[in-house]
């Protein structure tokens, strides 16, 4: 074997080793590596779920702040006697 053949052998071995390591990591995380499109669909679903819950959280906080502000305004205005 000459030097170029050794480099090519090492490069191919590195690619294969990296591929196997990546597959092991994905398997450990519970990703079905036999069906990559299904795994991709799952990731899209999780991303949409995360964005949706974030949106709902923001709306709930806005509603609570608005309700508290309205209650405070009512309390303030109920102490003022109109036309008395």
N, C-alpha and C positions, 0 to 999 in steps of 0.2 A: 504494500500500500504506500502510495506517495502522500505528500502533505495535503494536496487538494482533496484526495479521496477521504482522508481522515477528517478534514473540515466538513465535508459533505455528510459523512457518517454522523458526526457530532451534531450538525445542524438538524438532520432528520430525527435523530434520537431526542434532541431537545424539544422539537415540535411535538413528537409523539408523547413524550413525558409531560409536557405542558398540557396537552389535550387530555390525557388521562387524569392529571391533577385537577383540572377544571371540572371534569365530569364527576370526580369524587366529591368535590366541594358542592356542586349542584345537587348531587344525590343526598349529601348530608343535610342540605337545606330543605330537602323534600321536593325538589323540582324533578318532574318526570322528563328525563333527558331523551327518552325514546320518542316523545311526541312534542317537539319544540314549539309547534304552533299553538298547541293547547296551553303550554306553559306561558307563552306570550299573551294569550287571551286572559289567563289568570292575572298576569301582571297588569294588564290594562284595566281589568275589573278592580283590582286593589287600588290602583291609582285614582280611578274614578270615585271609588268609595271614600278614599282619603280626602279628595277635593270636595266631595259632597258633604261629608261630616264637618269639614272646616267651614263651608258656606253656611250650614245650618247653625253652627256654633256662633258665627258672627251675627246672624239674624236674631238668635235668641238673646245674645248680649245686648243688641240694639233695642230689642223689645223691652227687656227688663229695665234698661236705663231710661227709656221713654216713659214707661209706666211709673217709675220712681219720680221722674221729673214732673209728670202730670199730677201725681199724688201730692208732691210738695207744693206745686202751684195751687192746687185746690185748697190745701191747708192754709196757705198764705192768703188767698182771696176770700176764704170763708170767714176770716177774722175781720174783714173790711165790711162795714155796714153800708150797703148801697142806698143812697137817697135818705139817710137818716140824719 
